[in-house]
């Protein structure tokens, strides 16, 4: 599955958790087909395509 980085966050940044969550919500609202999340390894807000349910 392909992961896309939207925003890299500097580890010394003064961003609050509230600001990071707000940015995640903004990206999610603009891209409802994506699953947006914070990647702690990359220290970035990332996304990937949502999984579609399998049809029987």
SULBEL-V450110 format. One record per backbone hydrogen bond with DSSP energy under -1.0 kcal/mol. NH is the residue of the N-H (numbers start at 1). CO is the residue of the C=O. If there is no record, write none. Layout:
<<NH/CO> <NH/CO>>
This chain:
<<4/47> <6/45> <7/45> <9/43> <13/10> <20/16> <21/17> <22/18> <23/19> <24/20> <25/21> <26/22> <27/23> <28/24> <29/25> <30/26> <31/27> <34/31> <35/48> <37/46> <39/44> <43/39> <44/39> <45/7> <46/37> <47/4> <48/35> <50/33>>
